[in-house]
């Protein structure tokens, strides 16, 4: 299902870029300073947005691949305590778990599995920025 969603997002991105270029050409054809400025903005911002979307889709696919591999190996972290109704770790339980998984990741610096587990725990604790950084590092480690 996730691959289908990525394919649909990719198709939508192509349509978006085509429409943005078409609109930019139309703005340029009007020839006023404001319309030319709008055309330039479309030519610059549309590919920038496309690049960001492609980057996020690639990150998601790579993270999904590593997650499936780790889950198949039985290496995903288990919730040791009761979770909140939203599926997050309770704040009082999050810090000790993060500290433990951080120590594990630091002791096995070249192991993508340890770094990925840390990212999963950070995400469960609601620390999205840290989780994304950990998972990006796991992706980098898995390549080499």
ROTI-287556 format. One line per 2 residues: their letters; for each residue x, y, z of C-alpha. Coordinates in steps of 0.05 Angstrom, whole numbers, plus 5000, padded with zeros to 4 digits. Layout:
REM residues N
a> X:Y:Z  ...
***
This chain:
REM residues 144
xx> 5000:5000:5000  5055:5050:5017
xx> 5089:5039:4949  5023:5054:4914
xx> 5016:5118:4955  5088:5138:4936
xx> 5072:5125:4862  5010:5168:4867
xx> 5049:5223:4901  5102:5219:4846
xx> 5048:5225:4792  5016:5284:4829
xx> 5084:5317:4833  5094:5312:4758
xx> 5025:5342:4745  5040:5398:4795
xx> 5107:5414:4762  5075:5414:4692
xx> 5019:5461:4714  5069:5506:4750
xx> 5113:5512:4687  5051:5525:4644
xx> 5028:5580:4692  5097:5610:4693
xx> 5097:5614:4617  5029:5646:4619
xx> 5053:5697:4670  5113:5713:4627
xx> 5068:5723:4567  5028:5777:4602
xx> 5093:5817:4607  5078:5862:4666
xx> 5131:5867:4721  5084:5834:4771
xx> 5067:5776:4725  5140:5766:4707
xx> 5156:5764:4782  5101:5712:4792
xx> 5129:5671:4735  5199:5673:4764
xx> 5172:5653:4832  5137:5593:4801
xx> 5199:5572:4763  5240:5575:4827
xx> 5191:5550:4880  5158:5493:4842
xx> 5222:5453:4832  5244:5469:4903
xx> 5179:5441:4930  5186:5381:4883
xx> 5257:5368:4909  5233:5371:4981
xx> 5176:5322:4967  5222:5273:4930
xx> 5272:5276:4987  5218:5260:5038
xx> 5190:5203:4995  5260:5173:4988
xx> 5271:5180:5063  5205:5145:5077
xx> 5219:5088:5030  5289:5077:5058
xx> 5264:5081:5130  5208:5032:5114
xx> 5258:4983:5083  5302:4985:5144
xx> 5243:4979:5191  5217:4917:5154
xx> 5286:4886:5156  5295:4899:5230
xx> 5224:4874:5245  5236:4810:5205
xx> 5299:4799:5247  5260:4809:5311
xx> 5301:4870:5329  5248:4924:5338
xx> 5243:4953:5408  5184:4930:5449
xx> 5142:4977:5492  5164:4962:5562
xx> 5111:5003:5595  5039:5023:5583
xx> 5031:5072:5525  4986:5132:5522
xx> 4921:5126:5482  4957:5159:5423
xx> 5010:5104:5424  5066:5146:5453
xx> 5110:5132:5512  5090:5166:5577
xx> 5138:5223:5591  5164:5192:5655
xx> 5181:5127:5618  5211:5160:5556
xx> 5275:5189:5586  5303:5124:5615
xx> 5287:5085:5551  5319:5139:5507
xx> 5380:5140:5552  5387:5064:5547
xx> 5379:5062:5471  5425:5122:5463
xx> 5479:5085:5502  5468:5023:5459
xx> 5474:5064:5395  5536:5100:5420
xx> 5570:5034:5440  5555:5005:5371
xx> 5571:5066:5328  5572:5029:5261
xx> 5509:4988:5273  5449:5016:5235
xx> 5402:4971:5275  5420:5005:5342
xx> 5412:5074:5311  5345:5055:5280
xx> 5320:5027:5347  5339:5093:5379
xx> 5299:5130:5326  5238:5087:5338
xx> 5241:5100:5413  5252:5174:5402
xx> 5192:5176:5356  5149:5139:5407
xx> 5170:5191:5458  5147:5247:5412
xx> 5217:5272:5395  5206:5273:5319
xx> 5267:5316:5301  5314:5271:5340
xx> 5280:5209:5312  5288:5232:5241
xx> 5362:5248:5252  5373:5179:5283
xx> 5337:5143:5226  5375:5184:5174
xx> 5440:5162:5208  5415:5090:5207
xx> 5401:5096:5132  5471:5124:5121
xx> 5503:5068:5162  5463:5014:5125
xx> 5494:5035:5059  5566:5027:5081
***
